[in-house]
Structures are given as C-alpha cells and as structure tokens.
Amino acid sequence: MRALRVDIMEVFKGVSPHRPLDESGKEIRIVRLLPNNFSAPVECELEHIVLEPGADYEAVSYCWGDASITQPILLDGTPYPITLTLLDGLKYLRHTTSPRKLWIDSLCINQTDITERSREILRMREIYKLARRVLIWLGDYAPFTRLHVKRIFDYVKKLASCCSEEQDQALIRATGYDELWHLHSELRDFVHTRKWFQRIWVLQEISVRPRPYVKDLATSPDLICGDLVLPFAYLRAVDEYWVTNTEDKRIGFPPICPSLDRMRVIWYGHQSILLDEESTTLAQRLAWILALVSARFHATDQHDIVYGTLGLLEAETLPTELTPDYSKSPNEVLVECACYIIAHSRILTIIQYNSMRTQGLPTWVPDWRHDSWCPIVLGAEAHERCHCRILSDITALEVDIVVITEVSLVGPRLKSCDSSETLKIVWSNFLLDAEDSLGKNESEIWGYSSFGKALWQLLLVFDLGRQDLHEPGWHLGVAEEVPPLFFRETRASAPTHGLQGCFLEQALLSIGDSIADKYVFRSMDDSVGIMCQPDVWPNEHDMICTIKGSYADFVVREYLNGFKIIGRCERSRRGNFTIGDIGLHRWAGTTHLHAFYERLWSEGDNRRILLY
C-alpha cells in the first residue's frame, strides 16, 4: 500500500463501504471483479478472507497515477472513486464470464482509516507472498500502439528463449547487430515510459515472491500492458543479454532500466536474510536496502522512501523510530531513520546518499534521492577507525575527517540535452567552456589536451559507476578513442567501425544522463573533479576531505562552529594515482576505493569536526 497525503485522501471521505477487519489480525479484504465486457461500467464486491497459504486471490501491483483525478466505480453498490490508471487496469483485467478475485491496495484497504493504513503496511509482505499470482499492471499502450508494444514483447520473448551460446549466435546472425540494437532501444524507451519500474512499493511486491527471476511461467509475475502479457522473468533475462561481435568480443547492451538490477540484488539479499536472519542486525539491513533504493525508486509521499522498505527487513517488531507514523513530517522520519542506523551500526557511508535538495534537512542525513557508487554491503560493519556522535539536539554529527585539498577553479555544468540532433552542439559547448575555465593551456598529447583526456576518463568512470555495470562493456570500447569533440583542431579522423560508432553515440548519451546539471571543477592538486549531486555549486577554497567511515571525497564549507556538506565529488586523482594509472573498471570499483581511503585514514592528519 502506498499512503497518500491527507489532502488527497479527502476524495475518499464519506464513501467507504468497508466493514472493519477481524480483530485477530488474520483477515484481509479482497475484491471480486465482476464479469462484463470491456466498455461496461466496473463493479466490484468486497470479501473478507483469512490470509493463509492457499488463499485464492491474485495481487495487483500498479502505480496509482494522479490521485486527485478520479472516476467512480461501484464497490458493494456504492460509488467509490479510483484513479484513471486503476480504472483502465480493471477493464483490461476483467473476465467476460466469471468473477476475478484480486487484492488491490486502494480498494481493499480503508483509505479513510489512518490506523488501518499504517497497520496494513506491515502486512504487505505476506499479502504479496501468499497471493496465487502477482499481476503487474503497466497501463495502456499509450504513447505507443498495440502493434508497437507487441513487437517489443515478442523481441523480449525471443531473446529470453535462447538457452545456449549456439542459439544466441543463430539469433544474432538471423537478426543482425543493427536490428538488435534498434529493438533494444525501443524496449528501453517503452520501459522508461512506465513509472512502475521506479515505484518504491514494487520492491516488497516482487522480492517476497519465491522465484520471480526464474524463467518459469508458473512462478513469474506477469507484466501486463493492455491485453498483452509478458513474464517478468523474461525481461530480467534480457537485461543481462550479451552479444558477440565478429572479433569475438563480448559486448553488453545498455541496461534496460537502472532499477531492474537493484530489484534482483534486493531479491537475493532478502532470500539470504530469510535463511540467516541472525547474521545481520536490523540497522545493517535497513542501511543496505535504503542504499539500493536511493535514486532508483520513488514515492509520491516522502515518508514511503523509508516505510516502503520495512516489509523487507524481516523484523517481528520494529523499534519506535521505524514504526510507520504518517503524523510525523517526512524530515522527522528521515532524521530518525539516519539516527537509528548511525547509533546502532555506525555505518557512515549513508552520508553519501543526501541529494542536498531537501530543505531543512541536516547535510549528514540522507534523503535517499541521490545514489552513490559505493554501495553498502549486506551485514556491513563500521570501520574500526570510525568515530561518530550525534549531538543531543540532533542538529549536528561529530566525525573525524582527513583534509585532501581544496577547490581552486569552478567550471561549467552540462545542460540536459532534449534531442540527439543537438548532442554534438551541447557537448562541444560544454567541453569548450570546461577547457577555457579549467584547462590551464596544457600541452597536447596525441593531438588532444591532457585536460581533455583526464576529463574524458573521469566522465567514463563516473558513468560506469552510476550504471551498476558488472562488466565495462562499451565503456572500454571508447576509452582509448578520445572523441573528435576533444580535438583542438579539426582534422580528418580514421573511419570507425559501425559498432564503434554506436558505442560512442551511446557513451555521449549515457554520460550526458549521468552528469546532467552537475558542475566540474579543478582542485589545488591539479585534479579534475565533478560534483555528484546535480545543481550543487562549489566555491573556490571549499575544502575537499574524506569523512572517516565513508568511502568518498566530500566538498565541505565552514558553517557555525563546524561545517556543512556541499556535496560528494569524484576526482581524476586519488593520492599519487590517476585514472589512467589504475584503469577505468578498477577505478570505478569499490575494492580500490576501500583500500585507498582506509590507508588515508591511517596515514593522514585527523581532524574532529561537527557536521550540520
């Protein structure tokens, strides 16, 4: 269930036909969707059943849509408002000759009863786990046609049906690289129009299922668009698909959707918690799950960034700080959650997950709207040299830092590009501005500036870390070939392989998404840096440091009797090493990060400060 704000809930006042649930806590409501043809009015009946194995119902996972725009259906004979998204879903899910038993949050939970809503959040796990089937309603075909969506679904089924390298090769020969790339792009476009893939509540709706990623039609949830059905496990299989080109190099397609890999990781982590719950603490599990949620999943109500994960923690009882309470402000929930994690686990890596965009939130408290490429490992413990103390008024956090350098020059930011036709112009302007403001007229290397090479490598690493890629794929394909946009003089370039051209275009598009609205800068140690959070402007002489216990570089600025975090940053230099010394993949990996920072914490000059 996704809780709605009180003002939105006004639409439900005075129209609830719900009878109270049994006080034993074993009952749930389901709706009987009465049969009819597609265009007929929708009628449903409420039914109370005992939530137990073998219960006869299907659970619907969907996005509410705009809750302020509703149309009535008949629920137990009473006009009852539902969103247009759900209305479309009920019409498509309805049978013509027999009723269908469904569990749907907005219908089965009394939306006018705040106590019931808060209580039922903690039962979501069992409701979806015990459902006979999970139906994922993605919406109607728009903005595509039915024929277009069917073509995309058929492509996914064809790729997912390949079970051997021989079958892969046969499909590649029959379809061709260009057509595969085109179909894959169409699939990505379709997925990006479906808000379901970024919805916070899908995590427990999918992760509690026994085998959602196994290509078994009997167990896989169904993705439903209009009257077309696609097994969810097939989509996940395609997200890991690789092709082999004529030079026998394995090349990964761009990820379909950033949240898909996170869903899989969360599912496997949840299964390991079930097998050995005692090996991790509640605070460790909460930190792990919220780090995976960050920036990938969203909620209409900011409370639900935390509350939407509680069903995955496998806790018999929750501490007061984590018990759902919608009377608290979202900031109160975020602060209490951060304090609980820090006090009970001292995992300071969570500091990296603040987007710096939530007004009134201390800069050391994550709002989970920003991602970090230094993930929190399930069961992670605090580093032995980590010091942290939360002030009694919860305004500041006392930590140890090691100063690295400071900002010397601030450059431009890449503005979002709306059309691939303007891609070259946008990048050219950005690179010229960066060269003028940060380049320092450095010498050329093989025809392009050393600044240009350092910036290009930094951008590739930045994107590689953001994508959660297990293999560098096309990133390595363009790493050594600095784009012509970086050349100071126009010159004839050698013809590129068709596939190589696709990689470069994909690189510019993907990196553009990664660094859109993020500022680049130069440090006193001559490294090139980029702010990780969008629209965060560093100032000259801002301090760049690392916080002991959090594996990252931070830009901080003096504030009151301490400092406030301006944002996290990534730079082309760590100690005496640059990206070129280490290599793209290793630089973007956490093993190198951990080793570098732990050595820095032991050898550097420590300084104790307050973060506000």
Sequence and secondary structure as in RCSB ss.txt:
>XXXX:A:sequence
MRALRVDIMEVFKGVSPHRPLDESGKEIRIVRLLPNNFSAPVECELEHIVLEPGADYEAVSYCWGDASITQPILL
DGTPYPITLTLLDGLKYLRHTTSPRKLWIDSLCINQTDITERSREILRMREIYKLARRVLIWLGDYAPFTRLHVK
RIFDYVKKLASCCSEEQDQALIRATGYDELWHLHSELRDFVHTRKWFQRIWVLQEISVRPRPYVKDLATSPDLIC
GDLVLPFAYLRAVDEYWVTNTEDKRIGFPPICPSLDRMRVIWYGHQSILLDEESTTLAQRLAWILALVSARFHAT
DQHDIVYGTLGLLEAETLPTELTPDYSKSPNEVLVECACYIIAHSRILTIIQYNSMRTQGLPTWVPDWRHDSWCP
IVLGAEAHERCHCRILSDITALEVDIVVITEVSLVGPRLKSCDSSETLKIVWSNFLLDAEDSLGKNESEIWGYSS
FGKALWQLLLVFDLGRQDLHEPGWHLGVAEEVPPLFFRETRASAPTHGLQGCFLEQALLSIGDSIADKYVFRSMD
DSVGIMCQPDVWPNEHDMICTIKGSYADFVVREYLNGFKIIGRCERSRRGNFTIGDIGLHRWAGTTHLHAFYERL
WSEGDNRRILLY
>XXXX:A:secstr
     TTGGGGGTT        TTS EEEEEEE    TTS  EEEEEEEE  TT   EEEE     TTSEEEEEE
TTEEEEEEHHHHHHHHHH  SSS EEEE HHHHS TT HHHHHHHHTTHHHHHHHSSEEEEEEE STTS HHHHH
HHHHHHHHHHT  SHHHHHHHHHHH HHHHHHHHHHHHHHHHT GGGGBTTHHHHHHTSS TTSS TTTS EEEE
TTEEEEHHHHHHHHT EEE TT  EEE   S HHHHHHHHHHHHHHHHHH GGGS HHHHHHHHHHHHTTT B S
STTHHHHTTGGGS  SS  GGGS  TTS HHHHHHHHHHHHHHHH  GGGGGG  S STT  TTS  S S  SS 
  TT    TT  EEE TTSS EEEEEEEEEEEEEEEEEB     GGGHHHHHHHHHHHHHHHH TT  EETTEEH
HHHHHHHHHHHHHHHHTT SS THHHHHHSS  GGGBSS        HHHHHHHHHHHHHHHHHHBT EEEEETT
S EEEESSTT    TT EEEEETTS SEEEEEEETTEEEEEEEEEESEETTEEHHHH HHHHTSHHHHHHHHHHH
HHHS EEEEEE 
